[in-house]
Amino acid sequence: MKICIFGGGAIGGYIAGHLARAGQCDVNMVARGENLAAVRDRGLEVRTPSGSFVAHPRVTDDPATLGAQDAVLLTLKAHQLRSALPQLAPLIGPDTMILPPTTGIPAALLSSLGGQADSVSLLDPDGVQMRAMPPAQVLGIVYWIGAHSAAPGVVHQDGPVATCMLGELDGDLSERAKALADCLTQSGIRTPVRPNIRGDIWIKFVNSLCWNPVAVLTGATNGAIGADGDALNSIAAMMREADAIAERIGLTITVPVEKRIGVTLSAPAHKMSMLQDFEAGRPLEIEILKQSIRAVKEMAGMPTPALDAILSLMALRTAKH
């Protein structure tokens, strides 16, 4: 199986490193800048709680040199997706599986829920996302991997959890999904095929939506936030508010808020990705989060006062970023 990891950040590097080390598939990585040079010259170093290793995936900044892939995992920041879409064409054949970023809600997922054109257009205003990534070829994927880029070409796993979930947006347990999940699992990243991947994507989206703004506002690690009862109560209130919308639009959410909070707190030293970006002066993913919650709010016709308050404060905090 030919798998392209499109994006050389922490998550992309973690997955590409594991796949390349396992040698069970033909793994290609699209990266740029210092990451590209480091991986090309020295290999990709992955540091995990069980040990470190160096892998050597094929790496390029020109997707046209790779040809059509069996699967393309877009391990980009959500705000980077639009500018990357024109580069996808050489990688996409008629049977290529496409797994877009799920920090926000993918347009294909909202469409699969029967989202009206006005709601979908909030995520994909001119339809470019749906054209570049045909919905029939889009699968959902969720990364539960706490990691950061320690240096160019070096990925450090922050906590004990490193797993993925993937599946068809219509819930079918397809052979193509199973084949991709098997490759990831054999590489050391446990990846079950999920019949309710839409609910899983929602859970990850809500985690980003609720934890990232609080992390940026406070500058605190997961553990420090968890030690503050008021901060944790605010996050829980936001998560419950979001889950009420999910139920209204037809999503099934089976994991309680308390359990999901516990998963995040299992990596107490980890800084949420948006806080890492904020401290490094990099662009933030806040707009895709706001667009996504606005789109589903429009579908549901429900208010979100707790979320609105925190997101407003976040806008002030990052106005000059």
C-alpha positions in Angstrom: 0.0 0.0 0.0 1.3 3.5 -0.9 0.6 5.9 1.9 1.4 9.6 1.7 1.8 11.6 4.9 1.1 15.2 3.8 2.6 17.3 6.5 5.9 17.1 8.4 4.8 18.3 11.8 4.6 16.4 15.1 1.7 14.1 14.1 2.8 13.6 10.5 6.3 12.8 11.7 5.1 10.4 14.3 3.0 8.4 11.9 5.5 8.5 9.0 8.3 7.4 11.3 6.4 4.4 12.6 5.2 3.4 9.1 8.7 3.7 7.7 10.3 1.7 10.5 7.8 -1.1 10.1 8.4 -1.4 6.4 4.9 -2.9 5.7 3.9 -0.2 3.2 5.5 2.3 0.8 5.5 5.5 2.9 6.0 8.9 1.4 6.2 12.2 3.3 5.5 15.7 2.1 7.4 18.3 4.2 9.1 21.6 3.7 11.7 23.9 5.1 13.9 22.7 8.0 11.9 19.5 8.5 12.4 18.5 4.9 16.1 19.1 5.1 16.5 17.3 8.4 14.6 14.2 7.4 16.4 14.0 4.1 19.8 14.4 5.6 19.6 12.6 8.9 16.3 10.7 8.9 13.3 11.1 11.1 13.9 10.7 14.9 10.9 9.6 17.0 11.1 9.6 20.7 8.5 7.5 22.6 8.2 6.4 26.3 9.4 3.0 25.2 12.5 4.3 23.4 13.7 6.3 20.4 14.4 5.3 16.8 15.4 6.9 13.5 13.4 6.0 10.3 14.0 7.0 6.7 10.7 7.7 4.8 10.9 9.0 1.3 10.5 12.8 1.8 9.9 15.5 -0.8 8.3 19.0 -1.1 7.0 18.2 -4.5 3.9 15.8 -4.4 4.0 15.6 -8.2 7.1 13.3 -8.0 5.1 10.7 -6.0 2.2 9.8 -8.2 -1.2 8.5 -7.2 -1.3 7.0 -3.7 -3.6 4.4 -2.0 -4.1 6.7 0.9 -3.3 10.4 1.7 -3.2 11.4 5.3 -3.4 15.2 5.5 -1.5 15.8 8.8 -1.7 19.6 8.4 -3.0 22.3 10.6 -6.6 23.0 9.5 -5.8 26.5 8.3 -3.1 25.1 6.0 -5.5 22.9 4.1 -6.9 25.3 1.6 -3.5 26.4 0.3 -2.4 22.7 0.1 -5.4 21.5 -1.9 -4.0 22.4 -5.4 -0.9 20.2 -4.6 -3.1 17.1 -3.9 -4.1 16.4 -7.5 -1.0 14.3 -8.4 -1.6 12.1 -5.4 -5.3 11.4 -5.9 -6.4 8.6 -8.2 -9.9 7.3 -8.5 -9.5 4.9 -5.6 -7.3 7.0 -3.3 -8.5 7.3 0.3 -8.3 10.9 1.5 -8.2 11.6 5.2 -8.4 15.3 5.9 -7.5 17.2 9.1 -10.2 16.9 11.8 -9.3 19.8 14.1 -12.4 21.3 12.7 -15.4 19.6 11.0 -14.6 18.4 7.4 -17.1 19.7 4.9 -17.7 16.1 3.7 -18.8 15.1 7.3 -21.2 18.0 7.5 -22.6 17.0 4.1 -23.0 13.4 5.2 -25.2 14.6 8.0 -27.5 16.2 5.6 -26.2 19.7 6.2 -27.8 22.4 4.1 -25.8 24.3 1.5 -25.6 27.4 3.7 -24.0 25.4 6.6 -21.6 23.5 4.4 -20.6 26.7 2.6 -19.4 28.1 5.9 -16.7 25.4 5.9 -16.1 25.3 2.1 -17.3 28.7 0.7 -16.5 28.1 -3.0 -16.7 24.3 -3.0 -13.0 23.9 -3.5 -12.6 21.4 -0.7 -15.3 19.1 -2.0 -13.9 19.2 -5.5 -10.3 18.4 -4.4 -11.5 15.7 -2.0 -14.5 13.9 -3.5 -16.8 12.9 -0.6 -16.9 9.2 -1.8 -13.1 9.0 -1.3 -13.0 10.8 2.1 -12.6 8.7 5.3 -12.5 10.1 8.8 -9.5 9.8 11.0 -8.8 11.0 14.6 -5.3 11.2 16.1 -5.0 10.8 19.8 -1.3 11.4 19.9 0.2 13.8 22.3 3.5 14.9 20.7 5.5 17.9 19.7 8.3 18.8 17.3 11.4 18.9 19.5 13.6 20.0 16.6 13.5 19.8 12.8 13.2 16.1 12.0 12.6 15.2 15.7 9.3 14.2 17.2 8.8 13.7 20.9 5.8 11.8 22.3 4.5 13.6 25.4 2.2 11.0 27.1 1.3 7.3 27.1 -1.5 7.6 24.6 -0.7 7.2 20.9 -3.6 5.8 18.9 -5.7 6.6 15.9 -9.3 5.8 14.9 -10.5 5.7 11.3 -13.6 4.8 9.4 -16.1 5.5 6.6 -18.3 8.5 7.1 -21.4 6.3 6.4 -20.3 3.8 9.0 -19.5 1.0 6.6 -16.7 -1.3 7.8 -15.1 -1.4 4.4 -12.1 -3.4 3.2 -10.2 -0.3 2.3 -10.6 1.1 5.8 -9.5 -2.2 7.3 -6.4 -2.3 5.1 -5.2 1.1 6.1 -6.0 0.5 9.7 -3.9 -2.7 9.6 -0.9 -0.9 8.2 -1.0 1.7 11.0 -1.6 -1.0 13.7 1.3 -3.1 12.4 3.5 -0.1 12.6 2.8 0.2 16.4 0.0 2.7 16.3 -3.2 1.0 17.4 -5.9 2.0 14.9 -9.3 0.4 15.1 -11.9 0.8 12.3 -14.8 2.6 13.8 -18.5 2.4 12.7 -19.2 5.8 14.4 -16.2 7.8 13.1 -18.4 10.9 12.8 -18.9 10.8 16.6 -15.2 10.2 17.1 -14.3 13.2 15.0 -16.8 15.3 17.0 -15.2 14.2 20.2 -11.8 15.2 19.0 -13.1 18.5 17.6 -14.8 19.3 20.9 -11.5 18.5 22.7 -9.7 21.0 20.5 -12.5 23.6 20.7 -12.6 23.5 24.5 -9.1 22.8 25.6 -7.1 24.9 23.2 -8.6 28.3 23.9 -8.3 27.7 27.7 -4.7 26.7 27.2 -3.9 29.8 25.2 -5.7 32.1 27.7 -3.8 30.6 30.7 -0.5 29.5 29.2 -0.9 26.3 31.2 -0.1 22.7 30.6 -2.9 20.1 30.7 -1.9 19.1 34.2 -2.0 22.7 35.5 -5.4 23.3 33.9 -6.6 20.0 35.5 -5.4 21.2 38.9 -7.6 24.3 38.7 -11.2 23.4 39.5 -12.7 26.5 38.0 -10.8 26.1 34.7 -11.8 22.4 34.5 -15.4 23.2 35.2 -15.4 25.8 32.4 -14.1 23.2 30.0 -16.6 20.6 31.1 -19.5 23.1 30.6 -18.2 23.9 27.1 -18.0 20.3 26.2 -21.5 19.5 27.4 -22.9 22.5 25.5 -21.2 21.3 22.3 -22.4 17.7 22.8 -26.0 18.9 23.0 -25.6 20.3 19.5 -24.2 17.0 18.3 -27.3 15.2 19.5 -29.5 17.7 17.8 -27.9 17.2 14.4 -27.9 13.4 14.6 -24.5 12.5 15.9 -24.1 9.7 18.5 -21.7 10.6 21.3 -21.0 7.6 23.6 -18.0 8.7 25.6 -18.9 10.8 28.7 -17.3 14.2 29.2 -15.5 13.1 32.4 -13.8 10.2 30.6 -12.6 12.5 27.8 -11.2 15.0 30.2 -9.3 12.1 31.9 -7.7 11.2 28.6 -6.4 14.7 28.1 -5.1 14.8 31.6 -3.2 11.6 31.1 -0.5 13.7 29.5 -0.1 16.4 32.2 3.1 17.8 30.9 1.7 18.3 27.4 0.8 21.7 26.1 -2.1 21.9 23.7 -1.0 22.3 20.1 -2.5 25.8 19.8 -0.6 26.9 22.9 2.6 25.6 21.3 1.8 27.5 18.1 0.9 30.7 20.1 4.2 30.6 22.0 6.2 30.0 18.8 4.4 32.8 17.0 2.9 30.5 14.5 -0.6 30.9 13.0 -3.4 29.5 15.0 -6.3 27.2 14.1 -8.9 29.2 15.9 -10.8 30.3 12.8 -11.6 26.8 11.7 -12.9 26.0 15.1 -15.1 29.0 15.1 -16.3 28.3 11.6 -17.1 24.7 12.5 -19.1 25.5 15.6 -20.9 28.2 13.7 -21.9 25.8 11.0 -23.3 23.1 13.3 -25.0 25.8 15.5 -26.8 26.9 12.3 -27.9 23.4 11.6 -29.0 22.8 15.2 -30.5 26.2 16.0 -29.1 26.2 19.5 -27.2 28.9 21.5 -23.8 28.3 23.0 -23.2 30.9 25.7 -20.3 29.2 27.5 -18.4 28.5 24.2 -19.2 32.0 22.9 -17.7 33.6 26.1 -14.4 31.7 25.9 -14.0 32.1 22.2 -14.6 35.9 22.5 -11.8 36.1 25.2 -9.6 34.0 22.9 -10.2 36.5 20.1 -9.0 39.3 22.3 -6.0 37.3 23.5 -4.8 36.5 20.0 -5.8 39.8 18.2 -2.3 41.0 17.8 -0.7 37.5 17.4 
